[in-house]
Amino acid sequence: MNYEDAGEFHDVVDEVLAEVYAQGKHYDAAWLRENAVKTAPGKNPPRKIVVDLSLGDSVDRLDSSRGKRLYGPQSIEVIYWPDGGVDQKCYDLGKAPEMPRATSAGHYLSSNTGRKTGTYVDKTTYEFDGEHKTLRQWYEDPRRAEEVSYELFRNRVKGSGWPVYRALTEPVRKTGHRKASH
């Protein structure tokens, strides 16, 4: 390949890239700010947005080189701080920290703890009579009152702070209506 052919090759590559980027999606500064989500509860927490850019996509630069763009493929993380500061970081595609997640109750989950799903197993142990067991293990203890369900047992220990033995063995109180005597 001679120098003349190399110049033509680069011109063709530039034309193809220009066409790809002309059809790509662009995320401007206003879109980033509008779509950033709170990272924690409270009146004025930091807000964050993570955008995965495919080949052809671009995002506004938010640092001192405003007016320029960052191009994909890469992941862009933008954090808006309460004091007005903005951090914009670039990562290999898909390697950016996760977006903040909120539970249905509005509580925010830290990305390092993960979401507790139906497969989550509580491994907290509780001590009674020199033994340390999980709530599930204690519930299977033969001393358990027959009418105590697992939910009731768990609520007694975790919600009401009952000692394991009492929560396990105390019978369920019947709350029936007494007939009035005439």
Phi, psi and chi 1 to 4 in degrees:
 res  aa     phi    psi   chi1   chi2   chi3   chi4
   1 MET       -  129.8  177.6 -176.1  -92.1      -
   2 ASN   -97.2  175.4   61.9   35.1      -      -
   3 TYR   -61.9  -34.8  -69.3  114.1      -      -
   4 GLU   -66.4  -42.2 -160.4  170.6  -70.1      -
   5 ASP   -66.5  -38.6  -68.5  -20.2      -      -
   6 ALA   -62.9  -40.0      -      -      -      -
   7 GLY   -63.0  -42.9      -      -      -      -
   8 GLU   -64.3  -41.4  -71.6  176.0   17.6      -
   9 PHE   -60.0  -45.8  173.9   75.3      -      -
  10 HIS   -65.5  -35.6  -71.8  -66.3      -      -
  11 ASP   -63.7  -42.3  -69.9  -17.9      -      -
  12 VAL   -64.7  -44.4  170.1      -      -      -
  13 VAL   -60.7  -44.2  168.7      -      -      -
  14 ASP   -61.2  -40.4  -71.0  -17.3      -      -
  15 GLU   -64.7  -44.0  -73.7  176.3   31.0      -
  16 VAL   -63.8  -45.6  169.6      -      -      -
  17 LEU   -63.2  -40.4  -74.6  175.5      -      -
  18 ALA   -60.8  -39.9      -      -      -      -
  19 GLU   -67.1  -42.7 -178.3   64.2   27.4      -
  20 VAL   -61.6  -46.7  166.5      -      -      -
  21 TYR   -72.0  -26.8  -76.4  108.4      -      -
  22 ALA   -67.2  -29.2      -      -      -      -
  23 GLN   -95.7   -6.6  -64.5  177.2   13.6      -
  24 GLY   -75.5  167.3      -      -      -      -
  25 LYS   -88.8  140.5 -174.5  170.1 -174.7  171.2
  26 HIS  -116.6  133.0  176.6   68.0      -      -
  27 TYR  -107.2  112.8  -58.8   91.3      -      -
  28 ASP   -89.7  172.2   63.2    9.6      -      -
  29 ALA   -59.8  -38.4      -      -      -      -
  30 ALA   -65.1  -41.8      -      -      -      -
  31 TRP   -63.7  -42.7 -174.7   92.3      -      -
  32 LEU   -59.6  -48.5  -67.2  170.2      -      -
  33 ARG   -64.3  -42.1 -176.1  171.5  -68.9  -80.2
  34 GLU   -66.4  -32.9 -177.4  178.1  -53.2      -
  35 ASN   -98.6    0.2  -71.6  -75.5      -      -
  36 ALA   -69.2  142.6      -      -      -      -
  37 VAL  -114.0  156.2  -62.6      -      -      -
  38 LYS   -62.0  143.1  -68.9  179.6  176.1 -177.9
  39 THR   -97.8   -8.5   59.2      -      -      -
  40 ALA  -160.3  163.3      -      -      -      -
  41 PRO   -72.3  169.3   23.4  -29.5      -      -
  42 GLY   121.3  176.4      -      -      -      -
  43 LYS   -72.4  -40.5  -71.5  179.0   89.5  173.4
  44 ASN  -141.6   63.2 -163.4   16.5      -      -
  45 PRO   -80.9  165.4   32.2  -37.3      -      -
  46 PRO   -60.0  152.4  -19.4   29.0      -      -
  47 ARG  -117.9  150.7  -62.4  174.9   65.2   80.6
  48 LYS  -143.0  146.7  177.5  177.4  171.2 -179.4
  49 ILE  -140.0  138.9 -179.5   81.6      -      -
  50 VAL  -122.6  126.6  176.1      -      -      -
  51 VAL  -122.2  127.6  179.7      -      -      -
  52 ASP   -93.8  118.5  -71.6  -28.7      -      -
  53 LEU   -97.0  125.3  -57.6  176.2      -      -
  54 SER   -84.7  173.6  -61.2      -      -      -
  55 LEU   -60.6  126.5 -176.4   63.6      -      -
  56 GLY   102.5  -17.9      -      -      -      -
  57 ASP   -86.8  155.5  -65.3  -16.7      -      -
  58 SER  -146.3  164.1   61.3      -      -      -
  59 VAL  -141.9  146.5   66.1      -      -      -
  60 ASP   -62.9  141.6  -78.5  -11.8      -      -
  61 ARG   -79.7  138.8  -72.6 -171.3   67.4  128.5
  62 LEU  -110.5    7.5  -57.4  176.4      -      -
  63 ASP   -95.2 -154.4   59.3    9.5      -      -
  64 SER   -68.2  -12.3   59.7      -      -      -
  65 SER  -100.2   44.3   57.3      -      -      -
  66 ARG   -54.3  150.6  -71.7 -179.9 -171.9 -119.7
  67 GLY    94.7  -16.5      -      -      -      -
  68 LYS   -97.8  168.3  -64.9 -170.4  177.7 -172.4
  69 ARG  -125.1  154.6  -65.4 -179.8  176.4 -174.8
  70 LEU  -102.6  137.0  -61.6  167.1      -      -
  71 TYR  -113.7  152.7  -67.4   95.4      -      -
  72 GLY   -82.4  171.9      -      -      -      -
  73 PRO   -86.7  123.8   26.7  -29.4      -      -
  74 GLN  -171.2  167.6   62.1 -176.6  -32.8      -
  75 SER  -104.7  138.4  -66.7      -      -      -
  76 ILE  -119.4  127.3  -51.8  -63.1      -      -
  77 GLU  -111.0  129.0  174.3 -169.9   43.9      -
  78 VAL  -123.1  127.8 -179.9      -      -      -
  79 ILE  -118.4  125.1  -59.2  172.1      -      -
  80 TYR  -100.6  114.3  -65.1   94.7      -      -
  81 TRP   -85.7  151.8  -62.7   99.7      -      -
  82 PRO   -58.7  -27.2  -22.8   30.8      -      -
  83 ASP   -82.5    3.1   64.4    1.6      -      -
  84 GLY    99.6   -8.1      -      -      -      -
  85 GLY   -72.2  155.8      -      -      -      -
  86 VAL  -133.9  131.1  177.3      -      -      -
  87 ASP  -112.2  134.5  -76.1  -21.3      -      -
  88 GLN  -129.3  119.9 -174.0  175.0   41.6      -
  89 LYS  -123.5  146.1  -61.8  176.3 -175.2  171.8
  90 CYS  -109.3  140.7  -56.9      -      -      -
  91 TYR  -135.2  161.2  -61.6   88.9      -      -
  92 ASP   -58.2  148.6  -70.8  -21.1      -      -
  93 LEU   -52.1  125.4 -169.4   59.5      -      -
  94 GLY    82.2    2.8      -      -      -      -
  95 LYS  -102.7    0.6  -58.4  -69.8 -176.0 -174.5
  96 ALA   -70.8  154.0      -      -      -      -
  97 PRO   -58.7  151.8  -22.6   32.1      -      -
  98 GLU   -67.4  157.6  -68.7 -177.0   17.3      -
  99 MET   -68.0  150.5  -74.9  -71.5  -69.0      -
 100 PRO   -61.9  144.9  -15.4   24.7      -      -
 101 ARG  -123.1  138.7  -63.6  177.3  -62.8 -173.1
 102 ALA  -114.3  144.5      -      -      -      -
 103 THR   -78.0  172.2   64.7      -      -      -
 104 SER   -62.7  -22.8   58.3      -      -      -
 105 ALA   -86.2   -0.2      -      -      -      -
 106 GLY    88.5    5.4      -      -      -      -
 107 HIS   -83.6  139.7  -58.5  -70.3      -      -
 108 TYR   -93.4  139.7  -70.9   84.5      -      -
 109 LEU  -102.5  130.6  -60.1  172.7      -      -
 110 SER   -68.1  141.3  167.9      -      -      -
 111 SER   -67.7  -18.5   59.6      -      -      -
 112 ASN   -87.6  -10.6   59.8    2.4      -      -
 113 THR   -97.1  -27.2   59.5      -      -      -
 114 GLY    78.3  165.5      -      -      -      -
 115 ARG   -84.0  135.4 -177.4 -178.7  -60.3  -86.9
 116 LYS   -83.8  116.1  -65.3  178.8 -179.2  178.0
 117 THR  -105.0 -174.4   64.3      -      -      -
 118 GLY   -62.7  -19.0      -      -      -      -
 119 THR   -90.1    1.1   58.2      -      -      -
 120 TYR   -67.5  132.3  171.6   76.1      -      -
 121 VAL  -117.9  122.8  177.3      -      -      -
 122 ASP   -75.3  117.5 -174.2   -3.1      -      -
 123 LYS  -102.0   12.7  -65.8 -176.0  172.5  123.0
 124 THR   -66.1  134.4  -54.3      -      -      -
 125 THR  -106.8  151.2   58.1      -      -      -
 126 TYR  -124.7  139.9  -61.8   85.0      -      -
 127 GLU  -100.2  134.9 -168.0  -91.8  -25.6      -
 128 PHE  -153.2  133.4  167.3   67.4      -      -
 129 ASP    54.4   37.1 -158.5   21.4      -      -
 130 GLY    80.7   -2.3      -      -      -      -
 131 GLU  -104.8  144.7  -64.9 -179.0   71.8      -
 132 HIS  -117.0  118.7  -65.2  -89.1      -      -
 133 LYS  -141.1  160.4  -62.8 -179.2 -175.6  179.6
 134 THR   -76.4  166.9   64.1      -      -      -
 135 LEU   -58.9  -41.4  -76.3 -178.8      -      -
 136 ARG   -61.0  -42.5  179.7   60.1   68.2 -177.6
 137 GLN   -65.8  -41.9  -69.0  167.6  -30.9      -
 138 TRP   -64.1  -37.4  -82.5  118.2      -      -
 139 TYR   -62.0  -30.5  178.6   72.3      -      -
 140 GLU   -82.6   -0.4  -65.5  167.8    1.4      -
 141 ASP   -63.3  137.0 -170.3  -78.5      -      -
 142 PRO   -66.4  -15.1   17.3  -25.2      -      -
 143 ARG   -78.9   -4.3  -63.8  173.3  -79.5 -169.9
 144 ARG   -65.2  135.7  175.6  178.5   52.0   85.9
 145 ALA   -63.9  134.7      -      -      -      -
 146 GLU   -56.5  -37.9 -156.1  171.9  -60.0      -
 147 GLU   -84.1   -1.0   66.8  -88.4   12.7      -
 148 VAL   -83.4  114.1  173.7      -      -      -
 149 SER   -79.6  164.9   68.2      -      -      -
 150 TYR   -62.8  -41.9  179.2   73.2      -      -
 151 GLU   -59.9  -44.5  -72.6  -61.0  -49.0      -
 152 LEU   -63.9  -44.9  175.7   62.1      -      -
 153 PHE   -59.0  -48.7  172.1   62.8      -      -
 154 ARG   -62.0  -43.2 -175.1  176.4   60.2   77.3
 155 ASN   -65.2  -36.4  -71.9  -21.2      -      -
 156 ARG   -63.8  -44.5  -76.8  176.2  168.1 -179.6
 157 VAL   -77.0  -53.6  173.6      -      -      -
 158 LYS   -81.4  -38.5  -67.5 -172.3   97.0  155.4
 159 GLY   -85.5  -42.1      -      -      -      -
 160 SER  -103.4   -8.5  -59.8      -      -      -
 161 GLY    75.8   22.6      -      -      -      -
 162 TRP   -68.3  149.7  -72.8   23.2      -      -
 163 PRO   -65.3  150.3   -9.8   17.4      -      -
 164 VAL   -54.4  -48.4  170.8      -      -      -
 165 TYR   -62.0  -44.0 -175.7   74.9      -      -
 166 ARG   -64.5  -45.6  179.0  178.7  171.8 -147.3
 167 ALA   -62.1  -31.2      -      -      -      -
 168 LEU   -80.9  -36.4 -160.0   61.8      -      -
 169 THR  -106.2  -17.6   59.6      -      -      -
 170 GLU   -73.3  125.4 -171.6  167.1  -53.7      -
 171 PRO   -64.8  158.8   -9.9   17.8      -      -
 172 VAL   -75.6  132.5  177.2      -      -      -
 173 ARG   -77.0  131.7  -78.6 -171.6 -118.1  150.4
 174 LYS   -83.7  128.7  -56.7  -69.1 -176.6 -167.8
 175 THR  -112.5   65.0   56.2      -      -      -
 176 GLY   -91.0  164.8      -      -      -      -
 177 HIS   -88.2  134.6  -62.6  -69.2      -      -
 178 ARG   -84.1  142.2  -66.7 -175.3 -176.9  176.4
 179 LYS   -77.6  135.9  -68.3 -175.8  179.3 -179.1
 180 ALA   -74.6  135.5      -      -      -      -
 181 SER   -93.6  140.7   55.5      -      -      -
 182 HIS   -97.5      -  -63.6  -58.4      -      -
